[in-house]
Amino acid sequence: MLGIKDLKDQLVEMNLEMREISSQIGNFSEKLISFSSEISKSVNKMSSVLNETNITMKESFNLMAETIKNMSNNFSESLEKTMKYMSEFKIQMDIKETILRSLGLKGIIPDFFKKKK
């Protein structure tokens, strides 16, 4: 049987072990809190970067859409002007051809002055 002194020694030893375990749990808890804090900071930074990225992408898409719209409008205007010019040019060529025919000069004018078909 164990004596009171042996029991006391074992209780003192258990108390020391419990204090050591408590100290280790405290250290672990501090490290866990620090780790959790760092993860929280990282997630906040990542959220901020993602938000900035989303804003930048939105602005880029808006700029790209505006650029495409402007290019389309410019192309349409240029095409319209070109078609009008070509139509007027064709009318001028038809008038020249008609005048040459009516004056009887059609065969006299060299070929490079004539309208090409």
Buried (B, 14 or more C-beta within 10 A) or exposed (E): EEEEEEEEEEEEEEEEEEEEEEEEEEEEEEEEEEEEEEEEEEEEEEEEEEEEEEEEEEEEEEEEEEEEEEEEEEEEEEEEEEEEEEEEEEEEEEEBEEEBEEEEEEEEEEEEEEEEE
